[in-house]
């Protein structure tokens, strides 16, 4: 009975998380399809650079708050839950205030560096979104910590769907799309998703009457390395585009982003499995020990690879067709896509490495590894872009991801006795297991 319950958890949670990421991929593709047609290459590149800097700030706050909340809330007593949630909100609001100050102080320097003055008023409006998403992220973390993923799915659909619907209406009616109008819709979508998230979480939203410094310190001390890890991680994913924007102009950053966004389409299983693995591993390390976490890592990576490889092969062989359909003005991105798809393969190992080590309290180790990888990526990007232009950015990220993969596996071998070969075995076994466990029973029910 217990095994069946666990299987149901993984199946139900996995389906909801994959649906969430699939919907996100759908909206990203639809948005990409329309944006490259209604914006010039310069405007599209400018918007991508703006989304990169806002992504950094969201990640700073999320890394400091969300992982700590998901780490401690599942095992917390009813007495400690309001203390943890209150402390989490205090940290989140403090970080939000600091980031907003940075925007107002240095926003003009970034726009000058990227030669995109049209982004300055947009940056000054973004704090409205940033405050709103701070509450949303806390609400989502509470849902995740409670092993409920349906609300997270709906919240994501509301936010991304609102933005995408606006683009679709403008595209169909032939209305002009400007960057400032995109920002207004961004604000609206954030407010709508805030209302949606509150509806889902309100029954579990409990606050203490005062802020408990012990819990605030505990969350902060855990989260500070998660914060560093998250910042370094997202820097690794955006450094190439930032440096292309500064060294070659926003249009080059937009061209590179096309390949990255298409590659992200097959990152759905990685993100979905990471979402459900983190609270489970945090719980299992307390109840079942490190052997259970070792199995969780190998099994989850194997499952991701099994889902990922068919997508990689399809996009690799049909890269020209896919880009021709989605972004016909960016035919030169085909060669870039062939390289970005290659560094897609080590990503499941790296993502689950961070998830597992954070859950067993090794956030400091994760932070240092990601910091080394990000620094290497930054250095390689500088020299490779000067040597090979936009292709250099792809080569630099590929090299840094391979180095990060090797380092991570050495550490996992030492900490948990993880065997890389087991991940490949689980990947191979996934297909017959999926057929016998889920497809055959489904056929029998229909008959």
Buried (B, 14 or more C-beta within 10 A) or exposed (E): EEEEEEEEEBEBBBEBBBBBBBBBBBBBBBBBBBBBBBBEBBBBBBBBBBBBBBEBBBBBBBBBBBBBBBBBBBEBEEEBBBBBBBBBBBBBBBBBEEBBEEBEEEBBEBBEEBEBEBBEBBBBBBBBBBBBBBBBBBBBBBBBBBBBBBBBBBBBBBBBBBBBBBBBEBBEEEEEBEBEEBBEBBBBBBBBBBEBBBEBBEEBBEEBEEBBEEBBEBBBEBBBBBBBBBBBBBBBBBBBBBBBBBBBBBBBBBBBBBBBBBBBBBBBBBBBBBBBBBBBBBBBBEEEEBEBBBBBBBBBBBBBBBBBBEBBEEBEEEBBEBBEEBBEBBEEBBBBBBBBBBBBBBBBBBBBBBBBBBBBEBBBBBBBBBBBBBBBBBEBBBEBBEEEEBBBBBBBBBBBBBBBBEBBBEBBEEBBEBBEEBBBEBBEBBEEEBEEEEEEEEEEEEE
